[in-house]
Amino acid sequence: MERAKMICGAIRISHLLCALGLVLVLSGCGTTNSVAKSEGKGIRRTYRVGYETAWMATRGAIANNDLRVIKLDRKSGTILAKRGIGMTTFGEHVGVWVRYVGPDLTSVEVVGRHVGPPVLPGQNPQQPILDDISTMLDE
């Protein structure tokens, strides 16, 4: 009898630990490392504006999309950000690279990765950011 209680207790603890692990994985507690080295693998748009204008529009788009900036480096043109769990996602990690192309030409690349499975299949975390940048720049 005593042994059966110990086994039942161990099973309950293992279920609790598994549930806790699942919650942590699905809640977006990971890092932005998954996108930090993904330049060249995202969606890129080129805008007919200078670097500074594109940089400011990109920062505005990050804020408009409720992303929390983890790393911001204007000199290298890199922004790493994340979004926590929400109605349509278990979280997202986003990398953005703003690149000088010419005096009035700047490219912006966005890479987005879902944390855990997407809640709504087919969602693309990059597109809303690029659309916001285009709107801010009237392009």
C-alpha positions as CSV (number, residue, x, y, z in Angstrom):
1,M,0.0,0.0,0.0
2,E,2.7,2.4,1.0
3,R,4.7,1.6,-2.2
4,A,1.6,2.3,-4.4
5,K,1.2,5.7,-2.8
6,M,4.9,6.5,-3.5
7,I,4.4,5.5,-7.2
8,C,1.3,7.6,-7.5
9,G,3.1,10.5,-6.0
10,A,6.0,10.1,-8.4
11,I,3.6,9.9,-11.4
12,R,1.9,13.1,-10.3
13,I,5.2,15.0,-9.9
14,S,6.3,13.8,-13.4
15,H,3.0,15.0,-14.9
16,L,3.4,18.3,-13.2
17,L,6.9,18.8,-14.4
18,C,5.9,17.8,-18.0
19,A,3.1,20.4,-17.9
20,L,5.4,23.0,-16.5
21,G,7.9,22.3,-19.2
22,L,5.2,22.6,-21.9
23,V,4.0,25.9,-20.6
24,L,7.5,27.3,-20.6
25,V,8.1,26.2,-24.2
26,L,4.8,27.5,-25.5
27,S,5.0,30.8,-23.6
28,G,7.8,32.3,-25.7
29,C,10.5,32.1,-23.0
30,G,13.2,31.3,-25.6
31,T,15.8,33.6,-27.0
32,T,16.1,35.6,-30.2
33,N,19.1,33.4,-31.2
34,S,16.9,31.6,-33.7
35,V,16.8,34.8,-35.8
36,A,20.0,36.6,-34.8
37,K,22.0,34.8,-37.5
38,S,19.3,34.6,-40.1
39,E,20.1,37.6,-42.2
40,G,19.5,36.7,-45.9
41,K,16.7,34.3,-45.1
42,G,13.9,36.7,-44.6
43,I,11.6,39.0,-46.7
44,R,13.4,42.1,-48.0
45,R,12.0,45.3,-49.4
46,T,13.9,48.2,-50.7
47,Y,12.7,51.7,-50.1
48,R,13.4,55.0,-51.9
49,V,14.5,56.8,-48.7
50,G,17.8,57.4,-46.9
51,Y,19.1,55.2,-44.1
52,E,18.0,57.4,-41.2
53,T,14.4,57.7,-42.5
54,A,14.2,53.9,-43.0
55,W,15.7,53.2,-39.6
56,M,13.2,55.4,-37.8
57,A,10.2,53.9,-39.8
58,T,11.5,50.4,-38.9
59,R,11.7,51.3,-35.2
60,G,8.1,52.6,-35.4
61,A,6.9,49.5,-37.1
62,I,8.5,47.3,-34.4
63,A,6.6,49.4,-31.7
64,N,3.3,49.3,-33.7
65,N,3.5,45.5,-33.8
66,D,3.8,45.2,-30.0
67,L,7.3,43.7,-30.2
68,R,9.7,44.1,-27.3
69,V,13.2,45.1,-28.5
70,I,15.9,42.8,-27.1
71,K,18.8,44.3,-29.1
72,L,19.0,47.5,-31.0
73,D,22.2,48.5,-32.9
74,R,21.8,51.5,-35.2
75,K,25.4,51.3,-36.4
76,S,25.0,47.7,-37.7
77,G,21.4,48.3,-38.6
78,T,20.2,45.3,-36.5
79,I,17.1,45.0,-34.4
80,L,16.2,41.8,-32.5
81,A,12.8,41.7,-30.9
82,K,10.2,39.3,-29.5
83,R,6.5,39.1,-28.8
84,G,5.0,37.0,-26.0
85,I,2.0,34.7,-26.1
86,G,-1.1,36.2,-27.5
87,M,-4.5,35.3,-29.1
88,T,-2.9,34.3,-32.4
89,T,0.6,33.1,-31.3
90,F,2.6,31.4,-28.6
91,G,5.2,34.1,-29.3
92,E,7.5,35.2,-32.0
93,H,11.2,36.1,-32.4
94,V,12.0,38.7,-35.0
95,G,15.2,39.9,-36.6
96,V,15.4,43.1,-38.7
97,W,18.3,44.4,-40.8
98,V,18.3,47.9,-42.2
99,R,21.0,48.2,-45.0
100,Y,22.2,51.3,-46.8
101,V,22.0,50.7,-50.6
102,G,22.5,54.2,-51.9
103,P,22.0,57.9,-51.0
104,D,18.2,57.5,-51.2
105,L,17.9,53.8,-51.2
106,T,17.7,51.5,-48.2
107,S,16.7,47.9,-47.8
108,V,14.9,46.3,-44.8
109,E,14.9,42.6,-44.2
110,V,12.7,40.9,-41.6
111,V,12.9,37.3,-40.4
112,G,10.3,36.0,-38.0
113,R,10.0,32.7,-36.2
114,H,7.1,31.4,-34.2
115,V,7.7,30.1,-30.8
116,G,5.9,26.8,-30.6
117,P,3.2,25.9,-33.1
118,P,1.3,28.7,-34.8
119,V,-2.2,29.2,-33.4
120,L,-3.5,30.1,-36.8
121,P,-1.7,28.4,-39.7
122,G,-0.3,30.5,-42.5
123,Q,0.6,33.5,-40.3
124,N,3.6,35.4,-41.4
125,P,5.1,37.6,-38.7
126,Q,7.3,39.5,-41.2
127,Q,4.6,40.9,-43.4
128,P,2.8,43.3,-40.9
129,I,6.2,44.9,-40.0
130,L,7.1,45.5,-43.7
131,D,3.6,46.8,-44.4
132,D,3.8,49.3,-41.5
133,I,7.2,50.5,-42.8
134,S,5.7,51.0,-46.3
135,T,2.8,52.9,-44.8
136,M,5.0,55.2,-42.8
137,L,7.2,55.9,-45.8
138,D,4.2,56.3,-48.2
139,E,5.4,53.5,-50.5
